[in-house]
Amino acid sequence: QYLACLPYKVACANSARFCEEIVEYMERTYPDRFRFFEHTPIEKILLREDGATLDALKHEIKTKRVVMCTNGFEKIRIINEGSLEIDTKFHHEVWGVIGYMAAYSEALDKAPFAAEYYTREKIQEEVKGNDPYFYVTRRPYDFGGKSSSNLISIGGPEIYLEDSEVYSRNYEYPEDAQEKIEEFAKKTFENNPIKDVEPFLWHGLMGYTKNMIRLIGEEPKNKILLYNLGCNGVGVLSSVYGGFKVGSILGGKVFPYSIFDPK
């Protein structure tokens, strides 16, 4: 059996808190330019030559440009005035994967850490072109101002969805996914970390483009619409770079052709 280790620079962060801090910074720094609205589901986007209209249930939003940036497939209908080509094409651009994870806390006596562990064992069901692997992160964590501890997160088992719209965050957590994570922890760590604790279990919808490459840039059929779309690997940096590129395009910068361009 051949074993190998591929080292690379990595960092751990609480991505939810990171996003909240970005929003707070934008509201504080650009109060005349930035607005943030939660609980505003968009059901329909009507694209025209000079702008777009968004159907937000009781509200109608008119805007010059629209950026779609999500990892999960949302139930959003896109209509390009005079053509339905974007709507039809977009619904086949993203396919969904349910990812299962487990987390627990332990003493704050080790440094932050992140790694991927590739295995021969089958941990994913019908996931296109993905090598089976587990991923682990460890970082300091505060809960309600109490004393700090390390938060350990382990993920790996995934299930491919034929129709991403059928996903519900209320789905039960399958026993076999938990068993696979516990078996991995038992084999991998010197002291099985889940042996004596009850881990927190959760799942979420990840969205991948058909060719597994992130979509960043303008929709060729109508440049009013832009994308920062797809889940390339574990982490938030690809989203950050996509946001930088989209912001630069909105500012008038022209980028050379790349494999990330929507086609």
C-alpha positions as a Markdown table, in Angstrom:
| # | Residue | x | y | z |
|---|---|---|---|---|
| 1 | Gln | 0.0 | 0.0 | 0.0 |
| 2 | Tyr | 1.3 | 3.4 | -1.0 |
| 3 | Leu | 1.0 | 6.2 | 1.5 |
| 4 | Ala | 1.7 | 9.9 | 0.8 |
| 5 | Cys | 1.4 | 13.3 | 2.5 |
| 6 | Leu | 0.8 | 16.5 | 0.6 |
| 7 | Pro | 1.4 | 19.6 | 2.8 |
| 8 | Tyr | 0.0 | 23.0 | 2.0 |
| 9 | Lys | -0.7 | 26.2 | 3.9 |
| 10 | Val | -4.2 | 26.3 | 5.5 |
| 11 | Ala | -6.1 | 28.3 | 8.0 |
| 12 | Cys | -9.2 | 27.7 | 10.2 |
| 13 | Ala | -12.0 | 30.2 | 10.8 |
| 14 | Asn | -15.6 | 30.4 | 11.9 |
| 15 | Ser | -16.9 | 31.2 | 8.5 |
| 16 | Ala | -20.4 | 32.2 | 9.7 |
| 17 | Arg | -18.9 | 34.7 | 12.1 |
| 18 | Phe | -16.5 | 35.8 | 9.4 |
| 19 | Cys | -19.4 | 36.6 | 7.1 |
| 20 | Glu | -21.3 | 38.5 | 9.9 |
| 21 | Glu | -18.2 | 40.6 | 10.6 |
| 22 | Ile | -17.9 | 41.5 | 6.9 |
| 23 | Val | -21.5 | 42.6 | 6.9 |
| 24 | Glu | -21.0 | 44.7 | 10.0 |
| 25 | Tyr | -17.9 | 46.3 | 8.4 |
| 26 | Met | -19.7 | 47.2 | 5.2 |
| 27 | Glu | -22.6 | 48.7 | 7.1 |
| 28 | Arg | -20.2 | 50.7 | 9.3 |
| 29 | Thr | -17.9 | 51.8 | 6.5 |
| 30 | Tyr | -20.3 | 52.4 | 3.6 |
| 31 | Pro | -23.7 | 53.4 | 5.2 |
| 32 | Asp | -24.6 | 55.3 | 2.0 |
| 33 | Arg | -23.8 | 52.4 | -0.4 |
| 34 | Phe | -24.6 | 49.2 | 1.4 |
| 35 | Arg | -27.8 | 47.6 | 2.5 |
| 36 | Phe | -28.3 | 44.1 | 3.9 |
| 37 | Phe | -31.7 | 42.3 | 4.0 |
| 38 | Glu | -32.3 | 39.0 | 5.6 |
| 39 | His | -35.4 | 36.9 | 5.1 |
| 40 | Thr | -36.0 | 38.3 | 1.6 |
| 41 | Pro | -36.4 | 35.2 | -0.6 |
| 42 | Ile | -36.2 | 35.9 | -4.3 |
| 43 | Glu | -38.6 | 33.7 | -6.3 |
| 44 | Lys | -38.1 | 35.2 | -9.8 |
| 45 | Ile | -35.6 | 37.4 | -11.6 |
| 46 | Leu | -36.7 | 39.2 | -14.8 |
| 47 | Leu | -33.7 | 40.4 | -16.8 |
| 48 | Arg | -34.0 | 43.2 | -19.3 |
| 49 | Glu | -31.4 | 45.1 | -21.4 |
| 50 | Asp | -31.1 | 48.0 | -18.9 |
| 51 | Gly | -31.7 | 46.3 | -15.6 |
| 52 | Ala | -33.6 | 43.6 | -13.6 |
| 53 | Thr | -36.7 | 43.2 | -11.5 |
| 54 | Leu | -36.7 | 40.8 | -8.6 |
| 55 | Asp | -39.8 | 39.2 | -7.2 |
| 56 | Ala | -39.4 | 39.2 | -3.4 |
| 57 | Leu | -42.9 | 38.0 | -2.4 |
| 58 | Lys | -44.6 | 41.1 | -1.1 |
| 59 | His | -41.9 | 43.4 | -2.6 |
| 60 | Glu | -40.6 | 44.2 | -6.0 |
| 61 | Ile | -36.9 | 45.2 | -6.3 |
| 62 | Lys | -35.5 | 47.1 | -9.3 |
| 63 | Thr | -31.8 | 47.0 | -9.8 |
| 64 | Lys | -29.1 | 47.7 | -12.5 |
| 65 | Arg | -27.2 | 44.4 | -11.9 |
| 66 | Val | -27.8 | 41.1 | -10.2 |
| 67 | Val | -25.2 | 38.7 | -8.7 |
| 68 | Met | -26.1 | 35.1 | -7.9 |
| 69 | Cys | -23.7 | 33.7 | -5.3 |
| 70 | Thr | -24.8 | 30.5 | -3.6 |
| 71 | Asn | -23.5 | 27.0 | -3.1 |
| 72 | Gly | -26.9 | 25.4 | -2.9 |
| 73 | Phe | -29.4 | 25.3 | -5.7 |
| 74 | Glu | -32.2 | 27.7 | -4.9 |
| 75 | Lys | -35.8 | 27.8 | -6.3 |
| 76 | Ile | -35.2 | 30.9 | -8.3 |
| 77 | Arg | -36.7 | 31.3 | -11.8 |
| 78 | Ile | -34.6 | 33.4 | -14.2 |
| 79 | Ile | -36.4 | 35.0 | -17.2 |
| 80 | Asn | -34.4 | 36.7 | -19.9 |
| 81 | Glu | -36.9 | 39.0 | -21.5 |
| 82 | Gly | -37.6 | 37.7 | -25.0 |
| 83 | Ser | -35.9 | 34.3 | -24.2 |
| 84 | Leu | -36.0 | 31.5 | -21.7 |
| 85 | Glu | -32.5 | 30.2 | -22.5 |
| 86 | Ile | -30.9 | 31.4 | -19.2 |
| 87 | Asp | -33.7 | 29.8 | -17.2 |
| 88 | Thr | -33.4 | 26.5 | -18.9 |
| 89 | Lys | -29.6 | 26.4 | -18.9 |
| 90 | Phe | -29.2 | 27.5 | -15.3 |
| 91 | His | -31.3 | 24.8 | -13.9 |
| 92 | His | -28.8 | 22.3 | -15.2 |
| 93 | Glu | -25.7 | 24.2 | -14.1 |
| 94 | Val | -25.7 | 23.1 | -10.5 |
| 95 | Trp | -26.2 | 19.7 | -8.9 |
| 96 | Gly | -26.6 | 19.2 | -5.2 |
| 97 | Val | -24.8 | 17.1 | -2.7 |
| 98 | Ile | -25.8 | 16.5 | 0.9 |
| 99 | Gly | -22.7 | 16.6 | 3.1 |
| 100 | Tyr | -22.7 | 15.1 | 6.6 |
| 101 | Met | -20.6 | 16.3 | 9.5 |
| 102 | Ala | -19.9 | 15.8 | 13.2 |
| 103 | Ala | -18.4 | 18.1 | 15.7 |
| 104 | Tyr | -17.3 | 18.0 | 19.4 |
| 105 | Ser | -15.2 | 20.0 | 21.7 |
| 106 | Glu | -12.0 | 19.1 | 23.7 |
| 107 | Ala | -9.4 | 20.7 | 25.8 |
| 108 | Leu | -7.6 | 23.8 | 24.3 |
| 109 | Asp | -4.2 | 22.0 | 24.3 |
| 110 | Lys | -3.5 | 21.7 | 20.6 |
| 111 | Ala | -2.8 | 24.2 | 17.8 |
| 112 | Pro | -5.4 | 25.0 | 15.0 |
| 113 | Phe | -5.3 | 22.3 | 12.3 |
| 114 | Ala | -6.9 | 21.3 | 9.0 |
| 115 | Ala | -6.3 | 18.2 | 6.9 |
| 116 | Glu | -7.9 | 15.9 | 4.3 |
| 117 | Tyr | -7.6 | 12.1 | 4.6 |
| 118 | Tyr | -8.1 | 10.0 | 1.5 |
| 119 | Thr | -9.3 | 6.5 | 1.9 |
| 120 | Arg | -10.0 | 3.4 | -0.3 |
| 121 | Glu | -13.3 | 2.8 | 1.5 |
| 122 | Lys | -16.6 | 4.0 | 0.0 |
| 123 | Ile | -18.0 | 6.9 | 2.0 |
| 124 | Gln | -19.9 | 8.7 | -0.8 |
| 125 | Glu | -22.9 | 7.5 | -2.7 |
| 126 | Glu | -23.2 | 8.4 | -6.3 |
| 127 | Val | -21.0 | 11.5 | -6.1 |
| 128 | Lys | -19.7 | 12.2 | -9.6 |
| 129 | Gly | -15.9 | 12.0 | -10.0 |
| 130 | Asn | -15.1 | 12.6 | -6.3 |
| 131 | Asp | -12.4 | 10.6 | -4.6 |
| 132 | Pro | -13.7 | 9.5 | -1.1 |
| 133 | Tyr | -12.0 | 11.5 | 1.7 |
| 134 | Phe | -12.6 | 12.8 | 5.2 |
| 135 | Tyr | -11.7 | 16.4 | 6.2 |
| 136 | Val | -10.9 | 17.5 | 9.7 |
| 137 | Thr | -10.5 | 21.0 | 11.3 |
| 138 | Arg | -9.6 | 22.0 | 14.8 |
| 139 | Arg | -9.8 | 25.6 | 16.1 |
| 140 | Pro | -10.4 | 27.5 | 19.3 |
| 141 | Tyr | -14.0 | 28.0 | 20.1 |
| 142 | Asp | -16.0 | 30.1 | 22.7 |
| 143 | Phe | -19.5 | 29.3 | 23.6 |
| 144 | Gly | -21.5 | 31.9 | 25.4 |
| 145 | Gly | -18.4 | 33.6 | 26.9 |
| 146 | Lys | -17.4 | 30.4 | 28.7 |
| 147 | Ser | -13.8 | 29.2 | 28.9 |
| 148 | Ser | -12.3 | 28.4 | 25.5 |
| 149 | Ser | -12.0 | 24.9 | 24.1 |
| 150 | Asn | -11.0 | 23.4 | 20.7 |
| 151 | Leu | -13.8 | 22.6 | 18.3 |
| 152 | Ile | -13.2 | 19.6 | 16.2 |
| 153 | Ser | -15.2 | 19.1 | 13.0 |
| 154 | Ile | -15.2 | 16.0 | 10.8 |
| 155 | Gly | -16.9 | 15.6 | 7.5 |
| 156 | Gly | -16.8 | 13.2 | 4.6 |
| 157 | Pro | -20.0 | 11.2 | 3.8 |
| 158 | Glu | -22.0 | 12.7 | 1.0 |
| 159 | Ile | -25.0 | 11.8 | -1.0 |
| 160 | Tyr | -25.7 | 13.0 | -4.5 |
| 161 | Leu | -29.2 | 14.5 | -5.2 |
| 162 | Glu | -30.8 | 14.1 | -8.6 |
| 163 | Asp | -33.0 | 17.2 | -7.8 |
| 164 | Ser | -31.4 | 19.7 | -5.4 |
| 165 | Glu | -34.8 | 21.3 | -4.8 |
| 166 | Val | -35.9 | 18.3 | -2.7 |
| 167 | Tyr | -33.4 | 18.9 | 0.0 |
| 168 | Ser | -34.7 | 19.8 | 3.5 |
| 169 | Arg | -32.5 | 20.8 | 6.4 |
| 170 | Asn | -35.0 | 18.9 | 8.5 |
| 171 | Tyr | -34.0 | 15.5 | 7.0 |
| 172 | Glu | -32.9 | 13.0 | 9.6 |
| 173 | Tyr | -29.2 | 12.3 | 10.0 |
| 174 | Pro | -28.6 | 8.7 | 8.7 |
| 175 | Glu | -27.0 | 6.2 | 11.0 |
| 176 | Asp | -24.6 | 4.9 | 8.4 |
| 177 | Ala | -23.1 | 8.5 | 7.9 |
| 178 | Gln | -22.5 | 8.7 | 11.7 |
| 179 | Glu | -21.0 | 5.2 | 11.7 |
| 180 | Lys | -18.6 | 6.1 | 8.9 |
| 181 | Ile | -17.4 | 9.2 | 10.7 |
| 182 | Glu | -17.0 | 7.3 | 14.0 |
| 183 | Glu | -15.1 | 4.5 | 12.3 |
| 184 | Phe | -12.8 | 7.0 | 10.6 |
| 185 | Ala | -12.0 | 8.7 | 14.0 |
| 186 | Lys | -11.3 | 5.3 | 15.6 |
| 187 | Lys | -8.9 | 4.3 | 12.9 |
| 188 | Thr | -7.2 | 7.7 | 12.4 |
| 189 | Phe | -6.6 | 9.3 | 15.8 |
| 190 | Glu | -4.4 | 7.9 | 18.5 |
| 191 | Asn | -7.2 | 8.4 | 21.1 |
| 192 | Asn | -10.6 | 8.0 | 19.6 |
| 193 | Pro | -12.1 | 11.5 | 20.2 |
| 194 | Ile | -15.7 | 10.5 | 19.7 |
| 195 | Lys | -15.6 | 7.5 | 22.0 |
| 196 | Asp | -16.7 | 9.2 | 25.2 |
| 197 | Val | -18.6 | 12.2 | 23.9 |
| 198 | Glu | -21.8 | 12.8 | 22.1 |
| 199 | Pro | -21.0 | 14.7 | 18.9 |
| 200 | Phe | -23.1 | 17.4 | 17.4 |
| 201 | Leu | -24.4 | 16.1 | 14.0 |
| 202 | Trp | -25.6 | 18.1 | 11.1 |
| 203 | His | -25.9 | 18.1 | 7.3 |
| 204 | Gly | -26.1 | 20.8 | 4.6 |
| 205 | Leu | -26.6 | 21.2 | 0.9 |
| 206 | Met | -23.5 | 21.8 | -1.3 |
| 207 | Gly | -23.9 | 22.8 | -4.9 |
| 208 | Tyr | -21.3 | 22.0 | -7.6 |
| 209 | Thr | -21.2 | 23.0 | -11.2 |
| 210 | Lys | -21.3 | 20.3 | -13.8 |
| 211 | Asn | -17.6 | 20.4 | -14.5 |
| 212 | Met | -16.7 | 21.1 | -10.8 |
| 213 | Ile | -15.2 | 24.5 | -11.7 |
| 214 | Arg | -16.6 | 27.6 | -10.1 |
| 215 | Leu | -18.6 | 30.1 | -12.3 |
| 216 | Ile | -17.4 | 33.6 | -11.8 |
| 217 | Gly | -18.4 | 36.4 | -14.1 |
| 218 | Glu | -21.1 | 37.7 | -16.5 |
| 219 | Glu | -23.9 | 35.6 | -18.0 |
| 220 | Pro | -23.2 | 35.6 | -21.8 |
| 221 | Lys | -26.9 | 35.9 | -22.7 |
| 222 | Asn | -27.4 | 39.0 | -20.6 |
| 223 | Lys | -24.6 | 40.8 | -18.7 |
| 224 | Ile | -27.1 | 42.3 | -16.2 |
| 225 | Leu | -26.7 | 38.9 | -14.5 |
| 226 | Leu | -23.4 | 37.8 | -12.9 |
| 227 | Tyr | -22.4 | 34.6 | -11.1 |
| 228 | Asn | -20.2 | 33.7 | -8.2 |
| 229 | Leu | -21.4 | 30.1 | -8.1 |
| 230 | Gly | -20.1 | 26.7 | -7.1 |
| 231 | Cys | -18.4 | 24.9 | -4.2 |
| 232 | Asn | -14.8 | 24.2 | -5.0 |
| 233 | Gly | -13.4 | 22.2 | -2.2 |
| 234 | Val | -13.7 | 22.9 | 1.5 |
| 235 | Gly | -13.2 | 26.6 | 2.5 |
| 236 | Val | -14.4 | 30.1 | 2.0 |
| 237 | Leu | -11.4 | 31.6 | 0.0 |
| 238 | Ser | -12.8 | 30.6 | -3.4 |
| 239 | Ser | -16.0 | 32.6 | -2.5 |
| 240 | Val | -13.9 | 35.5 | -1.4 |
| 241 | Tyr | -11.9 | 35.5 | -4.7 |
| 242 | Gly | -15.1 | 35.2 | -6.7 |
| 243 | Gly | -16.5 | 38.2 | -4.9 |
| 244 | Phe | -13.3 | 40.2 | -5.6 |
| 245 | Lys | -13.5 | 39.4 | -9.3 |
| 246 | Val | -17.3 | 40.1 | -9.6 |
| 247 | Gly | -16.8 | 43.4 | -7.7 |
| 248 | Ser | -13.9 | 44.3 | -10.1 |
| 249 | Ile | -16.2 | 43.5 | -13.1 |
| 250 | Leu | -18.9 | 45.8 | -11.7 |
| 251 | Gly | -16.3 | 48.5 | -11.3 |
| 252 | Gly | -15.5 | 48.3 | -15.0 |
| 253 | Lys | -12.4 | 46.0 | -15.1 |
| 254 | Val | -12.1 | 43.7 | -18.1 |
| 255 | Phe | -10.6 | 40.3 | -17.3 |
| 256 | Pro | -8.9 | 38.0 | -19.9 |
| 257 | Tyr | -10.7 | 34.8 | -20.8 |
| 258 | Ser | -10.4 | 32.0 | -18.1 |
| 259 | Ile | -11.9 | 28.6 | -17.4 |
| 260 | Phe | -14.1 | 30.2 | -14.7 |
| 261 | Asp | -16.1 | 32.2 | -17.2 |
| 262 | Pro | -19.8 | 31.3 | -17.5 |
| 263 | Lys | -20.4 | 29.9 | -21.0 |
